[in-house]
Every structure is written in structure tokens, then in C-alpha cells.
Amino acid sequence: MEYRILGKTGLKVSRIGFGGIPIQRVDQEATKKLMQRLVDEGINYIDTAKGYTVSESYIGYALEGIRDRFILATKSMSRTKEAMAKDILSSLEAMKTDYIDLYQVHNPNMEQLDTVISNGGALEALLEAKEKGIIGHIGLTAHSIEVFKRALEYDWVETIMFPYNLVEQQGTELIKKCTEKNIGFIDMKPLAGGAIEDATLALRYICHNPNVTVVIPGMADEKEIDENVKACLDGSPLTEDELKKIENIRKQLGSQFCRRCNYCAPCTVGIAIPNVFLFAGYLERYNLENWARERYASLEVKASKCIECGICETRCPYELPIREMLKKCASEFGE
């Protein structure tokens, strides 16, 4: 296994990490087998989140006796000090550990980030937990370029997680800045939420970027682990055939694929358009129907409320037919 230093955290992490979303569709014993397989392959980085239902507890069960072999990372969408403090303790309990290596502010928008860093905000709880020694480092995850840019300016941000893959290239220049600022870059959505079927090609492409510290594909069976490790450790140059495949994938997905840049916002009626498409991706590709529907149900304004004004489409740099895409999502989710 190849290892990298995760920015200013100083943590030595495997080039490929374990994304903890898909284990929601297996059970504790299956997760335990997966964790042992990670040990065998030298994978030492595990990513999960408060929002991934049973993921933290499954991982906690599976790591009994081998916790010291891993760097544990989780995240919370809490924005206030009180809520974040509760989530940190909850994560420790769920994962049966007294220490979490990396705790991240999970996907805030610009307004929420203001709350996080304000008096009584979530950052205070994270800093206090770090001082107590129950978390080691603090990071931030984002889907928004604006939030990514802003996060780069904060000294407390030790890692940034952001989507980067064959078709989502909007963060490329900011990923370079992570290297310049010694901020560890964690690559999420390497398969674009499952839209990219050729996992080997997708991971080889990502791992050719020296600015990516660790890539975290979601994995739910041992075969996926084996295939993904092989792809990430294949340092041979991309072939002409692979480069042609990459271009074809971009052509296939490019015209109908939401990169979650958020330039479409604000919606006239308040639809969180990128979130609608994100949850639709989980519904269609991840085989996590119940989870996707629960997340969609939490949206204040559903896709069916679209008044078809079309303003969002004038802002979209990728010229997506957002109105038609929202209709499809409304049909799939039933509202």
C-alpha cells in the first residue's frame, strides 16, 4: 500500500480509504469482514458520518480489537456548539472508541458556515474536544466551490473533502491550493455517486493527481476492495484507450450531470436543486432507496414545487435542463 501525509494533521494515511456510506445495506458481521480485509490490504483510513444511519455503529462493532489499526474520520451537520458537542460524544459511543482522529463540519452552506464559526457555533465544540484529546483534527466537507474557497482561508481547517472525478472538475485548481497550504485533500464521490461505471478507470485517473491525498470510494463487499486497491496502486500512465474512454464518459454524462456547483441558486420557490439531484443519485445508483427517500423527505421544498420559471437554467454553467430533471425527480420520489 502507498501512504501519504494528510496535510498538516501529520497523519499517515493509505492512498485509498474506505467510504462508509454503502455498508448501510449490509450488516454488522459483513462489516466486520470488510474491516479485516482492509487490514489485510493495508487500508487504514475510514470515513463515515453521523448522517449515514447505522454506519458509525457498524464500524464500531467491526473495529473491536483492531481500532488501533485505523484512522477514523466522521462528520456532523450540527452547526451550534451544543449540538456538535452532543454529536461528538454520540460518535465516540457508536464507534466504541475514546478518540476520533478527524472530525469534520459536514457540508455547510455559506450562511451555515457563518453559524459554525460564530460565538456558540460548532467550531467551539470541536476546538474544545480537540483540547480534551477526544478528537485529533478538524476538517470540513463541501459540495460548494464558494465554501471550498472560504475554507482554504481558515487556519483551523486541516482537511477538506470535496467531489473530484472524471466529470466533476470544478475543484481542480482549489485542490492544488490545498497542497500549497498543506491542507489534506480527501476525494469524495470518485465514481460521481455511481454514475461512472468503470471504477478502475475512475480511480486510476484520480490517483494520477498528486494533489489528492486520499480517495474514499464507498465499498460494501470484499471484491470491491480488491478491485479498488488494484486500481489505485496501478501507477502506470493512462493509455490512449483509457483517455478516449474518459472523453466518452464526459460526453455521456456531461450534458445531464449535476456537478453541485450551486450556481443555479437561489431557486425562485426555494428548491435546493443540487440536493434534489444528489438524493436522486443515491436512489438510482447506490441501492439505498429508504435512505435517499428519508433525506429527500427532509427537504423543505420538494421538486414538484418547481414553477418552471427557468431562471436556474440561465445560471447553470453546464446548460442542464434543470426543469425536466426536477420533473423526473418529482416523479421518482412521488412529490
C-alpha positions, 0 to 999 in steps of 0.5 A: 500500500502507498501512504501519504501525509494528510496535510498538516494533521501529520497523519499517515494515511493509505492512498485509498480509504474506505467510504462508509456510506454503502455498508448501510445495506449490509450488516454488522458481521459483513462489516466486520469482514470488510474491516479485516480485509482492509487490514489485510490490504493495508487500508487504514483510513475510514470515513463515515458520518453521523448522517449515514444511519447505522454506519458509525455503529457498524464500524464500531462493532467491526473495529473491536480489537483492531481500532488501533489499526485505523484512522477514523474520520466522521462528520456532523451537520450540527452547526451550534456548539451544543449540538456538535458537542452532543454529536461528538460524544454520540460518535465516540459511543457508536464507534466504541472508541475514546478518540476520533482522529478527524472530525469534520463540519459536514457540508455547510452552506455559506450562511451555515458556515457563518453559524459554525464559526460564530460565538456558540457555533460548532467550531467551539465544540470541536476546538474544545474536544480537540483540547480534551484529546477526544478528537485529533483534527478538524476538517470540513466537507463541501459540495460548494466551490464558494465554501471550498474557497472560504475554507482554504482561508481558515487556519483551523481547517486541516482537511477538506473533502470535496467531489473530484472525478472524471466529470466533476472538475470544478475543484481542480485548481482549489485542490492544488491550493490545498497542497500549497497550504498543506491542507489534506485533500480527501476525494469524495464521490470518485465514481460521481455517486455511481454514475461512472461505471468503470471504477478502475478507470475512475480511480486510476485517473484520480490517483494520477493527481498528486494533489489528492491525498486520499480517495474514499470510494464507498465499498460494501463487499470484499471484491470491491476492495480488491478491485479498488486497491488494484486500481489505485496502486496501478501507477502506470500512465493512462493509455490512449484507450483509457483517455478516449474512454474518459472523453466518452464518459464526459460526453455521456454524462456531461450534458445531464450531470449535476456537478453541485456547483450551486450556481443555479441558486437561489431557486425562485420557490426555494428548491435546493436543486443540487440536493434534489439531484444528489438524493436522486443519485443515491436512489438510482445508483447506490441501492439505498432507496429508504435512505435517499427517500428519508433525506429527500423527505427532509427537504423543505421544498420538494421538486414538484414545487418547481414553477418552471420559471427557468431562471436556474437554467440561465445560471447553470454553467453546464446548460442542464435542463434543470426543469425536466430533471426536477420533473423526473425527480418529482416523479421518482420520489412521488412529490 
